[in-house]
């Protein structure tokens, strides 16, 4: 008989683990809490599935922060280019849409899920849905599987706590803690934030294509999120702030408000704007500041910003030094105070999870309980927007699923 392996969780890490384990000669069963596998995968990237990017393994790992070296064995075993080849061999072509992000060519996350499930079926992997696992089954310190499902090896690939309706319930943390692992307190990451100021709320529905956001505290000087910025009815969202949101969530555990500064045009400085304002005065004095600014923003947003800086109705010829300074400051360093994130219900990733110290990076096996492995977001690793977290899910799933000691 083949040795038996269980995979807890049918997301990208879990399904990749199941395929790798079956290819390694194991009789594999995947246990999933939800009625269907891959629910969170299907929602990733707005349903388009940004599965990786064009960086090499080390460059990609470094974007995960100080613990990046832990990731290298998995990412070197299945780097971005190899991941693309893996899916292309299974009939899913991929494409780089903007010089960096990689998507399935059809733009459908469902194609990625189908490829994983096809391989599971080809390798006789059983996928059992609607099963909630509460504990590991151990006897005298030896792993026996989980209650009702005996196995010699168990891969925990349960994800984090974000989007609980898609199955992220934190079950993996309880399983890891049962085996003696420390759990770094989870925080919501890649999530929108709520602001005290009214201006973002008034701009609901507007977006900036290339903005930058920084946390206005000494410890975070020099760190910046950059990309699209969306104004929402409760604050701001989009890649420019999502990449900072876990840091913001951590700060909100200690303080009531977190100060931000937002540059609505990341490539433009205060002096750039002051030079443009001077040209307006010289060349277009009869036009209103509001209408001139609308060449860069929507008309309604230009009106709101001019009203905020007391430049509403001012012709360029009468644009005062104080008005110019106020407008340049708001465009390049808009002060905002965050008093909450959108929470777990909207969090795309989890910061925190199973502490890495007692997990072997070369195999992703527990150093405390032989036969127990971890893959994906359940571990204390989280990356920015842009295919980083899915790449880690697939790479770690592949390594953990090899079930090597």
Protein Blocks (a to p, Z undefined) as FASTA:
>chain_A
ZZddddedjdfklmmmmmmmmmnopacddddfblbehklmmmgghhnopabcfbdfklmm
mmnojmlmmmmmmmmmmgfklmmmmmmmnopacddfkopaccdfklpaklmmmmmmmmmm
mnopacdehiacfbdcdeehiaebjehiacfbdcddebjmeoklnopnolmmmmmmmnop
acdddddehiadddfblklmmmgoiacfbdcddddbfklgoiaceddddddfkbcedjkl
mmmmmmmmmmmmmpmbdcddddfblkbcfklmmmmmmmmmmmmmmpcfklmmmmmmcfkl
mmmmmmmnopghiafklmcfklmmmmmmmmmmcccddfbdebjmlmmbdeedjdfklpcf
klopafkbghiacehjlpccdddeehjmmmmmmmmmmmmmnopZZ
